[in-house]
Amino acid sequence: MEMLDWVNIWESPRDPSHFWQRTVEQWKLETAKAGFRWIDHRIVPYRLEFAWWVRQAGCSDDTISALAEHAAKASSSVRNSFGLEFDQSGRVASFLEPMIVVRLE
């Protein structure tokens, strides 16, 4: 749960439309409710540059600072799972966004 909580705090300030990061099991339940049959899935890590990610969202300097601070305080397990990379000054440089690719019928 630590990872989901961390990601939701990470996403919400940058994207006010962000609701909740679901687990694979939660997505399976949602697609079943919609009448689909889950065939297969794959998690594809997508590397994002932090500066681009916040710039394309139009983040304020305060939001960018808060996100950078959130990244800096991440536990080692979150840092590893999320692929957080930091520059020489210790500021977040990039991260891995886990994208789920699903085959449904």
N, C-alpha and C positions, 0 to 999 in steps of 0.2 A: 504493500500500500504506500510505502514511502515514496516510491518512484511516481505513482499516479498523483499523489498530493503535490510533489515537487513540480511535475509537469503542468498541472492545472494552475499553480501559482505562477509558473513561468509563462504560460500562454495568455492568461487573462489580461494582464496590463497591456500587452502588445495588441491583442485582438479582443475588443469588447464583445464580439459575437461568440467568443469561445464559451462553450457550455461545460463540457466534461470530456476528458480523455477516457475512452472506454478500453477495457481489456478485450482480448480475443474472445474470451468466453461471453462477455457482455454483447459483443457484436454478433456472435452466434445466436444468442437468445433473441436479439432484435430482428435479425434476418428471418429466423424461424417464425416469429410473430407476424412478419410481413408475408409469409407463405413461401419463402425460399428454402431450398435445401443446400446446405453448406457442403461443397465438394472438397475444396482444398484451399489453403492459404499459405502465404509466405510473407515474412517481415523483411522489408528492404530498407536498410539504413540509408538515409539521404542526407549527405553532408551539406550544412548550411553555414555560410559565413555570417557571423553575428551582425557585423556592420550593415550588410546588405539586408538581412532579415528585419532589422529595426527601421532602416531607412525606407524600405518599400512599404512598410506599414504606417509611415508618417509619425513615428513615435517622438514625443517631446524629449528634451534632454533629461528631465526628471525621470521619465519612464525608462529611458536607456540606462541611467545610473542605477535605478532600482533593479532592473534586470541583471545588470553586471554584478551588483552586490549579491543578488540571489544566487547567481552562478558561483561566485567566489565562496559562498557559504555552503555549497552543496557537499554532501558527504562523499566519501571516496567511492561508495557503491553507486551513487547517482552519477558521479563524474565518469566512472567507468561505463555504466550502462548507457548513459546519454552521450558518451564520446566527447565530453567537454574538453576543449583544447584552449589553452591560455597563451597569450603572447609573453614576451620577456618581462613586461611590466606587471604581469599577473592578471591582466584584464582578459575576459573571455574573448576568444577569437572565432571559434566555430563550435558546432555541435552536430550530433547525428539525430535527425528526426526519423523515428521509426514509422515507415509507411507500410500499411497492410495492403496486400494485393490478394483479392479473394475471387474464387471461382464459385459461382452459385448456379443453381438450376431451379 
